[in-house]
Amino acid sequence: MNYLEDLEKELAPYRKQLIEHSLYQNIKTIEDVQTFMEYHVYAVWDFMSLLKSLQNLLTCTTIPWTPKGNPITRRFINEIVLGEETDVDSDKNPVSHYEMYLDAMLEIKASTASIVQFVKEIQNGATYTEAATSVNLDSTVLDFLDFTFDTIKSQKSHVIAAVFTFGREDLIPDMFTEIVKNIGSETNISIEKLIYYLERHIELDGDEHGPMSLQMISELCIEDATKWQEVKEASIIALQKRIQLWDAIEKSILNR
């Protein structure tokens, strides 16, 4: 039985709904892009916590070191960490994708005040829910984060890997890059850093991280039907949460 193939078929309608979401048709101005980024940055941020939780579960991050788990999945996760936490920006400087996204927000004059305060609160010892209260975080964004951290708390590496893989940023389709390029050509605001971020994600997700993540799920589940069922259920919820986030962003754009 090809569990992975069956899983991708089950998830196809949800992915299609996201890729064809009407949100993209309603992004028409630089202000719309700014609104999108001010919401979406939280998904970029929480993605890193999913990644680091997998690194903690699948590799040895304690002292003294001992070999841990499957060396194949160890290599997968370490390669993905390298690309996501210390990629290179358009000037070839090492930077995480979260920091790259913040730079792109600043370039197009999107507000980073909320996310910067949110992260600073956490750095100072607050929980993410306390930080969310301090910045009056949108309820849909908080619900999105709640699901992420509930998934992490499960300590089930195959479930975390599923949410990491199927709820990731490759759900921003190529068309969004083209929309942003078109908007950029009509304004005097530079969007080069955002275009670089989007194209970098498309390149990494399509050529490297996407296939590695799928292989990681297969290695973690093998032929365990129960694990594959848990992966399917978590992946569907992850996609539904992303749809709800897209709905909230679209509503904010239309209301504005």
PyRosetta script that sets phi, psi and omega in degrees:
from pyrosetta import init, pose_from_sequence

init()
pose = pose_from_sequence("MNYLEDLEKELAPYRKQLIEHSLYQNIKTIEDVQTFMEYHVYAVWDFMSLLKSLQNLLTCTTIPWTPKGNPITRRFINEIVLGEETDVDSDKNPVSHYEMYLDAMLEIKASTASIVQFVKEIQNGATYTEAATSVNLDSTVLDFLDFTFDTIKSQKSHVIAAVFTFGREDLIPDMFTEIVKNIGSETNISIEKLIYYLERHIELDGDEHGPMSLQMISELCIEDATKWQEVKEASIIALQKRIQLWDAIEKSILNR")
pose.set_psi(1, 131.3)
pose.set_omega(1, 179.3)
pose.set_phi(2, -93.6)
pose.set_psi(2, 90.9)
pose.set_omega(2, -176.4)
pose.set_phi(3, -62.8)
pose.set_psi(3, -41.6)
pose.set_omega(3, -176.7)
pose.set_phi(4, -65.7)
pose.set_psi(4, -42.0)
pose.set_omega(4, 178.4)
pose.set_phi(5, -63.2)
pose.set_psi(5, -43.1)
pose.set_omega(5, 178.2)
pose.set_phi(6, -63.7)
pose.set_psi(6, -39.8)
pose.set_omega(6, 179.2)
pose.set_phi(7, -62.2)
pose.set_psi(7, -45.7)
pose.set_omega(7, -179.1)
pose.set_phi(8, -63.7)
pose.set_psi(8, -33.9)
pose.set_omega(8, 175.7)
pose.set_phi(9, -66.1)
pose.set_psi(9, -41.2)
pose.set_omega(9, 179.1)
pose.set_phi(10, -63.3)
pose.set_psi(10, -35.9)
pose.set_omega(10, -175.3)
pose.set_phi(11, -86.6)
pose.set_psi(11, -14.4)
pose.set_omega(11, -174.6)
pose.set_phi(12, -54.1)
pose.set_psi(12, -43.5)
pose.set_omega(12, -179.5)
pose.set_phi(13, -63.4)
pose.set_psi(13, -35.7)
pose.set_omega(13, 179.3)
pose.set_phi(14, -71.0)
pose.set_psi(14, -41.2)
pose.set_omega(14, 177.7)
pose.set_phi(15, -64.4)
pose.set_psi(15, -39.5)
pose.set_omega(15, 178.6)
pose.set_phi(16, -62.6)
pose.set_psi(16, -41.6)
pose.set_omega(16, 179.7)
pose.set_phi(17, -60.8)
pose.set_psi(17, -37.7)
pose.set_omega(17, 179.6)
pose.set_phi(18, -73.4)
pose.set_psi(18, -46.1)
pose.set_omega(18, -176.9)
pose.set_phi(19, -66.3)
pose.set_psi(19, -29.6)
pose.set_omega(19, -180.0)
pose.set_phi(20, -102.3)
pose.set_psi(20, 16.1)
pose.set_omega(20, -176.9)
pose.set_phi(21, -60.1)
pose.set_psi(21, 141.0)
pose.set_omega(21, -178.8)
pose.set_phi(22, -66.2)
pose.set_psi(22, -13.1)
pose.set_omega(22, 176.6)
pose.set_phi(23, -50.7)
pose.set_psi(23, -44.6)
pose.set_omega(23, -175.2)
pose.set_phi(24, -62.8)
pose.set_psi(24, -34.5)
pose.set_omega(24, 179.6)
pose.set_phi(25, -70.8)
pose.set_psi(25, -19.6)
pose.set_omega(25, -178.0)
pose.set_phi(26, -99.0)
pose.set_psi(26, 4.7)
pose.set_omega(26, 173.1)
pose.set_phi(27, -92.9)
pose.set_psi(27, 103.4)
pose.set_omega(27, -171.1)
pose.set_phi(28, -125.9)
pose.set_psi(28, -16.4)
pose.set_omega(28, -176.9)
pose.set_phi(29, -131.9)
pose.set_psi(29, 167.7)
pose.set_omega(29, 177.4)
pose.set_phi(30, -63.7)
pose.set_psi(30, -30.6)
pose.set_omega(30, 176.8)
pose.set_phi(31, -65.3)
pose.set_psi(31, -35.1)
pose.set_omega(31, 177.1)
pose.set_phi(32, -65.9)
pose.set_psi(32, -41.2)
pose.set_omega(32, 178.0)
pose.set_phi(33, -64.1)
pose.set_psi(33, -41.0)
pose.set_omega(33, 177.9)
pose.set_phi(34, -59.4)
pose.set_psi(34, -45.3)
pose.set_omega(34, 178.8)
pose.set_phi(35, -61.3)
pose.set_psi(35, -45.4)
pose.set_omega(35, 178.3)
pose.set_phi(36, -55.4)
pose.set_psi(36, -48.2)
pose.set_omega(36, -175.0)
pose.set_phi(37, -68.4)
pose.set_psi(37, -34.3)
pose.set_omega(37, -179.1)
pose.set_phi(38, -66.4)
pose.set_psi(38, -27.9)
pose.set_omega(38, 173.1)
pose.set_phi(39, -84.8)
pose.set_psi(39, -49.7)
pose.set_omega(39, -169.9)
pose.set_phi(40, -65.9)
pose.set_psi(40, -25.6)
pose.set_omega(40, -178.0)
pose.set_phi(41, -57.3)
pose.set_psi(41, -28.5)
pose.set_omega(41, 178.3)
pose.set_phi(42, -69.4)
pose.set_psi(42, -31.8)
pose.set_omega(42, 175.4)
pose.set_phi(43, -72.0)
pose.set_psi(43, -34.1)
pose.set_omega(43, 175.4)
pose.set_phi(44, -65.6)
pose.set_psi(44, -41.6)
pose.set_omega(44, -179.6)
pose.set_phi(45, -66.5)
pose.set_psi(45, -48.6)
pose.set_omega(45, -173.3)
pose.set_phi(46, -72.0)
pose.set_psi(46, -21.9)
pose.set_omega(46, 174.9)
pose.set_phi(47, -57.5)
pose.set_psi(47, -36.2)
pose.set_omega(47, -178.9)
pose.set_phi(48, -67.9)
pose.set_psi(48, -31.7)
pose.set_omega(48, 178.0)
pose.set_phi(49, -70.6)
pose.set_psi(49, -37.7)
pose.set_omega(49, 173.4)
pose.set_phi(50, -59.5)
pose.set_psi(50, -45.2)
pose.set_omega(50, -178.7)
pose.set_phi(51, -62.1)
pose.set_psi(51, -46.9)
pose.set_omega(51, -177.2)
pose.set_phi(52, -70.6)
pose.set_psi(52, -30.4)
pose.set_omega(52, 176.2)
pose.set_phi(53, -66.2)
pose.set_psi(53, -37.1)
pose.set_omega(53, 176.1)
pose.set_phi(54, -65.9)
pose.set_psi(54, -39.9)
pose.set_omega(54, 178.0)
pose.set_phi(55, -62.4)
pose.set_psi(55, -40.1)
pose.set_omega(55, 178.4)
pose.set_phi(56, -64.9)
pose.set_psi(56, -37.8)
pose.set_omega(56, -177.1)
pose.set_phi(57, -79.8)
pose.set_psi(57, -33.7)
pose.set_omega(57, -170.0)
pose.set_phi(58, -103.6)
pose.set_psi(58, -11.8)
pose.set_omega(58, 177.5)
pose.set_phi(59, -130.0)
pose.set_psi(59, 165.6)
pose.set_omega(59, 177.8)
pose.set_phi(60, -84.8)
pose.set_psi(60, 118.0)
pose.set_omega(60, 178.2)
pose.set_phi(61, -119.8)
pose.set_psi(61, 19.5)
pose.set_omega(61, 179.3)
pose.set_phi(62, -117.6)
pose.set_psi(62, 162.5)
pose.set_omega(62, -179.9)
pose.set_phi(63, -115.0)
pose.set_psi(63, 134.0)
pose.set_omega(63, -0.7)
pose.set_phi(64, -73.9)
pose.set_psi(64, 152.5)
pose.set_omega(64, -177.9)
pose.set_phi(65, -72.9)
pose.set_psi(65, 142.2)
pose.set_omega(65, 168.5)
pose.set_phi(66, -139.8)
pose.set_psi(66, 152.5)
pose.set_omega(66, 177.2)
pose.set_phi(67, -63.8)
pose.set_psi(67, 137.8)
pose.set_omega(67, -175.3)
pose.set_phi(68, -133.8)
pose.set_psi(68, 132.4)
pose.set_omega(68, 171.2)
pose.set_phi(69, 66.7)
pose.set_psi(69, -159.4)
pose.set_omega(69, -176.2)
pose.set_phi(70, -83.2)
pose.set_psi(70, 123.5)
pose.set_omega(70, -179.4)
pose.set_phi(71, -61.6)
pose.set_psi(71, -25.3)
pose.set_omega(71, 178.0)
pose.set_phi(72, -67.2)
pose.set_psi(72, -48.7)
pose.set_omega(72, 179.5)
pose.set_phi(73, -69.4)
pose.set_psi(73, -31.6)
pose.set_omega(73, 175.0)
pose.set_phi(74, -58.3)
pose.set_psi(74, -46.7)
pose.set_omega(74, -179.0)
pose.set_phi(75, -65.0)
pose.set_psi(75, -43.8)
pose.set_omega(75, 178.7)
pose.set_phi(76, -54.6)
pose.set_psi(76, -53.0)
pose.set_omega(76, -172.7)
pose.set_phi(77, -69.0)
pose.set_psi(77, -36.4)
pose.set_omega(77, 179.0)
pose.set_phi(78, -67.5)
pose.set_psi(78, -35.5)
pose.set_omega(78, 177.4)
pose.set_phi(79, -68.0)
pose.set_psi(79, -38.6)
pose.set_omega(79, 178.9)
pose.set_phi(80, -68.8)
pose.set_psi(80, -40.1)
pose.set_omega(80, 176.5)
pose.set_phi(81, -59.5)
pose.set_psi(81, -44.4)
pose.set_omega(81, 179.1)
pose.set_phi(82, -56.3)
pose.set_psi(82, -44.9)
pose.set_omega(82, -177.8)
pose.set_phi(83, -73.3)
pose.set_psi(83, -33.4)
pose.set_omega(83, -175.4)
pose.set_phi(84, -89.5)
pose.set_psi(84, -35.7)
pose.set_omega(84, -175.4)
pose.set_phi(85, -92.2)
pose.set_psi(85, -25.3)
pose.set_omega(85, -178.7)
pose.set_phi(86, -141.0)
pose.set_psi(86, 56.6)
pose.set_omega(86, 173.3)
pose.set_phi(87, -76.8)
pose.set_psi(87, -176.0)
pose.set_omega(87, 175.0)
pose.set_phi(88, -114.5)
pose.set_psi(88, 139.5)
pose.set_omega(88, 178.3)
pose.set_phi(89, -82.6)
pose.set_psi(89, -172.6)
pose.set_omega(89, -175.9)
pose.set_phi(90, -65.6)
pose.set_psi(90, -18.3)
pose.set_omega(90, 176.4)
pose.set_phi(91, -99.0)
pose.set_psi(91, 10.2)
pose.set_omega(91, 178.5)
pose.set_phi(92, 69.3)
pose.set_psi(92, 25.9)
pose.set_omega(92, 175.2)
pose.set_phi(93, -93.2)
pose.set_psi(93, 138.7)
pose.set_omega(93, 177.1)
pose.set_phi(94, -64.3)
pose.set_psi(94, 135.6)
pose.set_omega(94, -178.0)
pose.set_phi(95, -165.1)
pose.set_psi(95, 149.7)
pose.set_omega(95, 174.9)
pose.set_phi(96, -76.3)
pose.set_psi(96, 160.2)
pose.set_omega(96, 178.1)
pose.set_phi(97, -66.7)
pose.set_psi(97, -29.7)
pose.set_omega(97, 175.1)
pose.set_phi(98, -62.9)
pose.set_psi(98, -47.0)
pose.set_omega(98, 179.7)
pose.set_phi(99, -67.6)
pose.set_psi(99, -34.8)
pose.set_omega(99, 175.8)
pose.set_phi(100, -61.7)
pose.set_psi(100, -39.8)
pose.set_omega(100, -179.9)
pose.set_phi(101, -67.4)
pose.set_psi(101, -40.9)
pose.set_omega(101, 177.5)
pose.set_phi(102, -60.6)
pose.set_psi(102, -42.6)
pose.set_omega(102, 178.0)
pose.set_phi(103, -60.3)
pose.set_psi(103, -40.4)
pose.set_omega(103, 178.7)
pose.set_phi(104, -65.8)
pose.set_psi(104, -37.8)
pose.set_omega(104, 177.0)
pose.set_phi(105, -62.0)
pose.set_psi(105, -44.8)
pose.set_omega(105, -179.7)
pose.set_phi(106, -63.2)
pose.set_psi(106, -38.7)
pose.set_omega(106, -178.7)
pose.set_phi(107, -62.4)
pose.set_psi(107, -38.9)
pose.set_omega(107, -178.5)
pose.set_phi(108, -94.4)
pose.set_psi(108, 8.5)
pose.set_omega(108, 176.6)
pose.set_phi(109, 67.5)
pose.set_psi(109, 29.5)
pose.set_omega(109, 169.4)
pose.set_phi(110, -77.3)
pose.set_psi(110, 150.1)
pose.set_omega(110, -179.0)
pose.set_phi(111, -76.2)
pose.set_psi(111, 128.0)
pose.set_omega(111, 175.3)
pose.set_phi(112, -106.5)
pose.set_psi(112, 4.5)
pose.set_omega(112, -173.5)
pose.set_phi(113, -57.2)
pose.set_psi(113, -45.7)
pose.set_omega(113, -176.3)
pose.set_phi(114, -64.8)
pose.set_psi(114, -52.6)
pose.set_omega(114, -176.1)
pose.set_phi(115, -67.3)
pose.set_psi(115, -36.0)
pose.set_omega(115, 179.6)
pose.set_phi(116, -66.2)
pose.set_psi(116, -43.4)
pose.set_omega(116, 177.5)
pose.set_phi(117, -65.2)
pose.set_psi(117, -41.8)
pose.set_omega(117, 179.1)
pose.set_phi(118, -55.9)
pose.set_psi(118, -50.5)
pose.set_omega(118, -178.5)
pose.set_phi(119, -68.3)
pose.set_psi(119, -37.1)
pose.set_omega(119, 179.0)
pose.set_phi(120, -63.4)
pose.set_psi(120, -39.6)
pose.set_omega(120, 177.7)
pose.set_phi(121, -60.1)
pose.set_psi(121, -42.2)
pose.set_omega(121, 179.5)
pose.set_phi(122, -66.8)
pose.set_psi(122, -41.8)
pose.set_omega(122, 177.7)
pose.set_phi(123, -60.7)
pose.set_psi(123, -28.3)
pose.set_omega(123, 179.9)
pose.set_phi(124, -88.9)
pose.set_psi(124, 5.5)
pose.set_omega(124, 173.1)
pose.set_phi(125, 109.5)
pose.set_psi(125, -2.0)
pose.set_omega(125, 179.1)
pose.set_phi(126, -74.6)
pose.set_psi(126, 153.4)
pose.set_omega(126, 169.6)
pose.set_phi(127, -75.1)
pose.set_psi(127, 164.2)
pose.set_omega(127, -180.0)
pose.set_phi(128, -65.4)
pose.set_psi(128, -29.7)
pose.set_omega(128, 178.7)
pose.set_phi(129, -71.3)
pose.set_psi(129, -37.0)
pose.set_omega(129, 175.4)
pose.set_phi(130, -65.9)
pose.set_psi(130, -41.6)
pose.set_omega(130, 177.9)
pose.set_phi(131, -63.6)
pose.set_psi(131, -38.6)
pose.set_omega(131, 178.8)
pose.set_phi(132, -62.5)
pose.set_psi(132, -39.7)
pose.set_omega(132, 177.9)
pose.set_phi(133, -64.8)
pose.set_psi(133, -39.5)
pose.set_omega(133, -176.9)
pose.set_phi(134, -65.6)
pose.set_psi(134, -28.0)
pose.set_omega(134, -179.8)
pose.set_phi(135, -105.0)
pose.set_psi(135, 6.4)
pose.set_omega(135, -180.0)
pose.set_phi(136, 54.1)
pose.set_psi(136, 53.6)
pose.set_omega(136, -174.6)
pose.set_phi(137, -65.2)
pose.set_psi(137, 140.4)
pose.set_omega(137, 177.4)
pose.set_phi(138, -53.9)
pose.set_psi(138, 138.3)
pose.set_omega(138, -173.9)
pose.set_phi(139, -62.0)
pose.set_psi(139, -34.2)
pose.set_omega(139, 179.5)
pose.set_phi(140, -69.7)
pose.set_psi(140, -38.6)
pose.set_omega(140, 177.5)
pose.set_phi(141, -65.5)
pose.set_psi(141, -42.3)
pose.set_omega(141, 178.8)
pose.set_phi(142, -63.4)
pose.set_psi(142, -40.2)
pose.set_omega(142, 177.3)
pose.set_phi(143, -61.9)
pose.set_psi(143, -39.2)
pose.set_omega(143, 177.4)
pose.set_phi(144, -61.7)
pose.set_psi(144, -45.9)
pose.set_omega(144, 179.5)
pose.set_phi(145, -66.5)
pose.set_psi(145, -39.5)
pose.set_omega(145, 179.0)
pose.set_phi(146, -57.1)
pose.set_psi(146, -44.3)
pose.set_omega(146, 179.4)
pose.set_phi(147, -63.1)
pose.set_psi(147, -42.7)
pose.set_omega(147, 179.2)
pose.set_phi(148, -57.6)
pose.set_psi(148, -48.6)
pose.set_omega(148, -174.1)
pose.set_phi(149, -78.6)
pose.set_psi(149, -25.7)
pose.set_omega(149, 170.4)
pose.set_phi(150, -64.9)
pose.set_psi(150, -38.6)
pose.set_omega(150, 177.5)
pose.set_phi(151, -63.3)
pose.set_psi(151, -45.0)
pose.set_omega(151, 179.2)
pose.set_phi(152, -62.0)
pose.set_psi(152, -41.1)
pose.set_omega(152, -179.3)
pose.set_phi(153, -63.5)
pose.set_psi(153, -24.1)
pose.set_omega(153, -179.8)
pose.set_phi(154, -62.8)
pose.set_psi(154, -26.0)
pose.set_omega(154, -178.9)
pose.set_phi(155, 61.0)
pose.set_psi(155, 18.0)
pose.set_omega(155, 177.0)
pose.set_phi(156, -94.6)
pose.set_psi(156, 106.2)
pose.set_omega(156, -172.9)
pose.set_phi(157, -61.0)
pose.set_psi(157, -35.1)
pose.set_omega(157, -179.0)
pose.set_phi(158, -69.1)
pose.set_psi(158, -34.5)
pose.set_omega(158, 178.6)
pose.set_phi(159, -72.2)
pose.set_psi(159, -43.9)
pose.set_omega(159, 178.2)
pose.set_phi(160, -62.0)
pose.set_psi(160, -42.2)
pose.set_omega(160, 178.8)
pose.set_phi(161, -61.9)
pose.set_psi(161, -36.1)
pose.set_omega(161, 179.6)
pose.set_phi(162, -66.5)
pose.set_psi(162, -47.2)
pose.set_omega(162, 179.3)
pose.set_phi(163, -64.9)
pose.set_psi(163, -39.5)
pose.set_omega(163, 176.4)
pose.set_phi(164, -59.6)
pose.set_psi(164, -44.1)
pose.set_omega(164, -174.0)
pose.set_phi(165, -76.5)
pose.set_psi(165, -47.6)
pose.set_omega(165, -170.9)
pose.set_phi(166, -94.4)
pose.set_psi(166, -9.6)
pose.set_omega(166, 175.4)
pose.set_phi(167, -106.5)
pose.set_psi(167, 18.1)
pose.set_omega(167, -170.7)
pose.set_phi(168, -83.0)
pose.set_psi(168, -177.6)
pose.set_omega(168, -171.2)
pose.set_phi(169, -77.6)
pose.set_psi(169, -1.5)
pose.set_omega(169, 174.1)
pose.set_phi(170, -71.8)
pose.set_psi(170, -3.0)
pose.set_omega(170, 175.9)
pose.set_phi(171, -76.1)
pose.set_psi(171, -7.4)
pose.set_omega(171, 169.1)
pose.set_phi(172, -85.5)
pose.set_psi(172, 109.9)
pose.set_omega(172, -173.3)
pose.set_phi(173, -75.6)
pose.set_psi(173, 167.6)
pose.set_omega(173, 178.3)
pose.set_phi(174, -55.3)
pose.set_psi(174, -31.9)
pose.set_omega(174, -176.3)
pose.set_phi(175, -60.5)
pose.set_psi(175, -30.7)
pose.set_omega(175, -179.9)
pose.set_phi(176, -65.3)
pose.set_psi(176, -39.6)
pose.set_omega(176, 176.9)
pose.set_phi(177, -59.4)
pose.set_psi(177, -42.8)
pose.set_omega(177, -179.6)
pose.set_phi(178, -67.5)
pose.set_psi(178, -38.7)
pose.set_omega(178, 177.4)
pose.set_phi(179, -60.6)
pose.set_psi(179, -46.3)
pose.set_omega(179, -179.0)
pose.set_phi(180, -63.3)
pose.set_psi(180, -41.8)
pose.set_omega(180, 178.4)
pose.set_phi(181, -60.3)
pose.set_psi(181, -43.4)
pose.set_omega(181, -179.7)
pose.set_phi(182, -64.2)
pose.set_psi(182, -42.3)
pose.set_omega(182, 178.3)
pose.set_phi(183, -64.3)
pose.set_psi(183, -41.4)
pose.set_omega(183, -179.6)
pose.set_phi(184, -61.8)
pose.set_psi(184, -33.1)
pose.set_omega(184, -179.3)
pose.set_phi(185, -71.8)
pose.set_psi(185, -13.6)
pose.set_omega(185, -177.5)
pose.set_phi(186, -104.5)
pose.set_psi(186, 5.8)
pose.set_omega(186, -177.8)
pose.set_phi(187, -134.7)
pose.set_psi(187, 162.2)
pose.set_omega(187, 178.0)
pose.set_phi(188, -93.2)
pose.set_psi(188, 8.6)
pose.set_omega(188, 177.4)
pose.set_phi(189, -89.1)
pose.set_psi(189, 129.1)
pose.set_omega(189, 179.6)
pose.set_phi(190, -70.1)
pose.set_psi(190, 138.7)
pose.set_omega(190, 177.4)
pose.set_phi(191, -126.5)
pose.set_psi(191, 18.4)
pose.set_omega(191, -173.9)
pose.set_phi(192, -60.3)
pose.set_psi(192, -38.7)
pose.set_omega(192, -177.3)
pose.set_phi(193, -70.2)
pose.set_psi(193, -35.3)
pose.set_omega(193, 176.8)
pose.set_phi(194, -67.6)
pose.set_psi(194, -43.5)
pose.set_omega(194, 178.0)
pose.set_phi(195, -60.8)
pose.set_psi(195, -41.6)
pose.set_omega(195, 178.6)
pose.set_phi(196, -61.8)
pose.set_psi(196, -46.1)
pose.set_omega(196, 179.1)
pose.set_phi(197, -57.8)
pose.set_psi(197, -49.4)
pose.set_omega(197, -177.5)
pose.set_phi(198, -62.7)
pose.set_psi(198, -46.0)
pose.set_omega(198, -177.6)
pose.set_phi(199, -69.2)
pose.set_psi(199, -33.4)
pose.set_omega(199, 177.2)
pose.set_phi(200, -65.2)
pose.set_psi(200, -41.5)
pose.set_omega(200, 178.9)
pose.set_phi(201, -65.4)
pose.set_psi(201, -43.5)
pose.set_omega(201, 178.9)
pose.set_phi(202, -59.7)
pose.set_psi(202, -42.5)
pose.set_omega(202, -179.7)
pose.set_phi(203, -64.6)
pose.set_psi(203, -50.0)
pose.set_omega(203, -176.9)
pose.set_phi(204, -68.9)
pose.set_psi(204, -44.1)
pose.set_omega(204, -177.1)
pose.set_phi(205, -66.4)
pose.set_psi(205, -40.8)
pose.set_omega(205, -177.1)
pose.set_phi(206, -74.9)
pose.set_psi(206, -41.7)
pose.set_omega(206, -172.2)
pose.set_phi(207, -91.7)
pose.set_psi(207, -29.4)
pose.set_omega(207, -171.3)
pose.set_phi(208, -129.0)
pose.set_psi(208, -65.6)
pose.set_omega(208, -169.4)
pose.set_phi(209, -68.0)
pose.set_psi(209, -38.3)
pose.set_omega(209, 179.5)
pose.set_phi(210, -59.4)
pose.set_psi(210, -56.6)
pose.set_omega(210, 178.6)
pose.set_phi(211, -60.5)
pose.set_psi(211, -38.0)
pose.set_omega(211, 178.8)
pose.set_phi(212, -64.1)
pose.set_psi(212, -39.5)
pose.set_omega(212, -178.9)
pose.set_phi(213, -66.4)
pose.set_psi(213, -40.6)
pose.set_omega(213, 177.4)
pose.set_phi(214, -63.8)
pose.set_psi(214, -41.0)
pose.set_omega(214, 178.0)
pose.set_phi(215, -64.7)
pose.set_psi(215, -37.1)
pose.set_omega(215, 178.8)
pose.set_phi(216, -62.2)
pose.set_psi(216, -44.0)
pose.set_omega(216, 178.4)
pose.set_phi(217, -61.1)
pose.set_psi(217, -43.5)
pose.set_omega(217, 179.1)
pose.set_phi(218, -61.2)
pose.set_psi(218, -41.3)
pose.set_omega(218, 179.8)
pose.set_phi(219, -66.8)
pose.set_psi(219, -34.5)
pose.set_omega(219, -177.4)
pose.set_phi(220, -78.6)
pose.set_psi(220, -30.4)
pose.set_omega(220, -176.8)
pose.set_phi(221, -96.7)
pose.set_psi(221, -29.4)
pose.set_omega(221, -175.4)
pose.set_phi(222, 48.4)
pose.set_psi(222, -118.4)
pose.set_omega(222, -178.6)
pose.set_phi(223, -113.3)
pose.set_psi(223, 24.0)
pose.set_omega(223, -177.7)
pose.set_phi(224, -83.9)
pose.set_psi(224, 104.8)
pose.set_omega(224, -175.6)
pose.set_phi(225, -61.3)
pose.set_psi(225, -34.8)
pose.set_omega(225, 179.7)
pose.set_phi(226, -65.1)
pose.set_psi(226, -43.6)
pose.set_omega(226, 178.8)
pose.set_phi(227, -64.0)
pose.set_psi(227, -42.0)
pose.set_omega(227, 179.4)
pose.set_phi(228, -64.0)
pose.set_psi(228, -35.4)
pose.set_omega(228, 177.0)
pose.set_phi(229, -65.9)
pose.set_psi(229, -43.4)
pose.set_omega(229, 177.8)
pose.set_phi(230, -63.8)
pose.set_psi(230, -37.2)
pose.set_omega(230, 176.9)
pose.set_phi(231, -63.0)
pose.set_psi(231, -44.9)
pose.set_omega(231, -179.9)
pose.set_phi(232, -62.2)
pose.set_psi(232, -47.3)
pose.set_omega(232, -177.7)
pose.set_phi(233, -62.6)
pose.set_psi(233, -44.0)
pose.set_omega(233, -179.7)
pose.set_phi(234, -67.0)
pose.set_psi(234, -38.5)
pose.set_omega(234, -178.9)
pose.set_phi(235, -65.9)
pose.set_psi(235, -40.7)
pose.set_omega(235, 178.6)
pose.set_phi(236, -63.0)
pose.set_psi(236, -44.5)
pose.set_omega(236, 179.6)
pose.set_phi(237, -64.0)
pose.set_psi(237, -41.3)
pose.set_omega(237, 179.3)
pose.set_phi(238, -58.2)
pose.set_psi(238, -42.7)
pose.set_omega(238, 179.2)
pose.set_phi(239, -69.3)
pose.set_psi(239, -37.5)
pose.set_omega(239, 177.0)
pose.set_phi(240, -64.5)
pose.set_psi(240, -39.8)
pose.set_omega(240, 177.3)
pose.set_phi(241, -63.7)
pose.set_psi(241, -37.3)
pose.set_omega(241, 178.1)
pose.set_phi(242, -68.3)
pose.set_psi(242, -39.1)
pose.set_omega(242, 176.3)
pose.set_phi(243, -60.4)
pose.set_psi(243, -44.0)
pose.set_omega(243, 178.8)
pose.set_phi(244, -62.7)
pose.set_psi(244, -37.3)
pose.set_omega(244, 177.3)
pose.set_phi(245, -65.8)
pose.set_psi(245, -43.8)
pose.set_omega(245, 177.8)
pose.set_phi(246, -61.2)
pose.set_psi(246, -40.7)
pose.set_omega(246, 177.6)
pose.set_phi(247, -59.4)
pose.set_psi(247, -43.5)
pose.set_omega(247, -178.1)
pose.set_phi(248, -66.4)
pose.set_psi(248, -40.2)
pose.set_omega(248, 178.7)
pose.set_phi(249, -65.1)
pose.set_psi(249, -43.8)
pose.set_omega(249, 179.9)
pose.set_phi(250, -62.4)
pose.set_psi(250, -42.4)
pose.set_omega(250, 178.8)
pose.set_phi(251, -60.8)
pose.set_psi(251, -42.2)
pose.set_omega(251, 179.8)
pose.set_phi(252, -64.4)
pose.set_psi(252, -40.9)
pose.set_omega(252, 178.7)
pose.set_phi(253, -63.6)
pose.set_psi(253, -46.8)
pose.set_omega(253, -178.0)
pose.set_phi(254, -67.4)
pose.set_psi(254, -38.1)
pose.set_omega(254, 178.1)
pose.set_phi(255, -66.8)
pose.set_psi(255, -36.6)
pose.set_omega(255, 179.7)
pose.set_phi(256, -67.4)
pose.dump_pdb("model.pdb")
